[in-house]
Every structure is written in structure tokens, then in C-alpha cells.
Amino acid sequence: MLAGMVVVAVPTPTLTVQGTLKAFDDQGDSGKKLYRRFCPECGSSVTDEAEAMPNVTMIMAGTLDDPSWVKPNMEIFCDSAQPWVQLGGERKRFPKMPG
């Protein structure tokens, strides 16, 4: 069960990934394709790209060398949050993926 994850959205042209990633093609809530990239050694998710958000790559913050600068500003998929999840702060909240 996944209680949450922090992702950083960046313009795809500005992103450089070192090393080789494996790919898994999926389908997002929008019905459009979702491209998941993961480490071929340990299976950890590294990036996601969605047809619904062209030229944007989502990076899993836990894979960054230094995630200390990351400050989440929204929560998504709140409708499917477990009842014991209580997040605080002044972030925008969305029931599903916005847009």
C-alpha cells in the first residue's frame, strides 16, 4: 500500500538522466498513455511521462541526489487517500490528477 510519494515536475528538455532506465508503458486516469521509467537493477521508479502533460517529466524525489530543496505545493489523488493519512500545510488539494 502506498501512502504517498513526492514528485517533481520538470520541463523534459531540461532533464538529463545518467544511466540506463527500463520502461513500462501504462495508461493514466485520462485514458492517455503513461510512460514509467525505472531502475533495471532494483526496480525503483525514477520518472514518469504522460501524454496528458506533454514536455513534462515527473521525477520521484527520493531518487534525487539532494532532495532537500523540494517543497511540495499540491496533493493529488486525495479521493483515494487512506483514512489514516493526515497531511497538513497550505497545499492545494485535488481529488484526482488536475487538468
C-alpha positions in Angstrom: 0.0 0.0 0.0 1.4 3.4 -1.0 0.5 6.3 1.4 2.2 8.9 -0.8 5.1 10.0 -2.9 6.7 13.3 -3.7 7.3 14.0 -7.3 9.0 17.0 -9.0 7.7 18.1 -12.4 10.3 19.5 -14.8 10.3 20.5 -18.4 11.5 17.4 -20.3 14.1 19.3 -22.5 15.9 20.4 -19.3 16.3 17.0 -17.8 19.4 14.8 -18.1 19.3 11.3 -16.6 22.6 9.4 -16.0 22.4 5.7 -16.5 20.1 3.4 -18.3 16.4 3.0 -17.3 13.9 0.4 -18.2 10.4 1.4 -19.5 6.9 0.3 -18.8 4.0 1.7 -20.8 0.9 2.2 -18.8 -2.4 4.1 -19.0 -3.3 7.1 -16.9 -6.6 8.1 -15.4 -7.1 10.3 -18.5 -7.0 7.2 -20.7 -3.9 8.5 -22.4 -0.5 6.8 -22.3 1.8 7.0 -19.3 5.5 6.1 -19.7 7.1 4.9 -16.5 10.9 4.6 -16.2 12.6 2.6 -13.5 16.0 1.3 -12.4 16.8 -2.1 -14.1 18.8 -3.1 -11.1 16.5 -2.5 -8.1 13.1 -1.7 -9.8 12.8 1.7 -8.1 10.6 4.2 -10.0 12.6 7.1 -11.4 10.5 9.1 -13.8 7.0 9.2 -15.4 5.9 11.0 -18.5 2.3 11.4 -19.5 0.7 12.1 -22.9 -1.7 14.3 -21.0 1.2 16.5 -19.9 3.5 16.9 -23.0 7.0 18.0 -22.4 6.8 17.4 -18.6 8.7 14.7 -16.8 7.9 13.8 -13.2 10.9 12.7 -11.2 10.5 10.7 -8.0 12.0 13.0 -5.4 13.5 10.0 -3.5 15.8 9.4 -6.4 17.4 12.8 -6.4 21.0 13.1 -5.1 19.8 16.0 -2.9 16.0 16.3 -2.4 16.4 18.8 0.4 15.3 21.7 -1.8 12.0 20.0 -2.8 8.9 21.8 -1.2 5.6 20.1 -2.3 2.9 22.6 -3.2 -0.1 20.4 -4.0 -1.6 17.0 -3.2 -3.3 14.9 -5.9 -5.4 11.8 -5.8 -6.9 12.8 -2.5 -10.1 10.9 -3.2 -8.1 7.6 -2.9 -6.2 8.6 0.3 -6.3 6.1 3.1 -8.4 7.3 6.0 -5.4 7.3 8.3 -3.4 9.7 6.1 -3.4 13.2 7.6 -1.3 15.7 5.7 -1.0 19.3 6.9 0.0 22.6 5.4 -1.3 25.0 3.0 -1.0 22.9 -0.2 -3.7 22.8 -2.9 -5.6 19.5 -2.9 -7.1 17.7 -5.9 -9.4 14.7 -5.9 -7.6 13.3 -9.0 -4.9 14.5 -11.4 -5.7 18.1 -12.3 -6.3 19.0 -15.9 
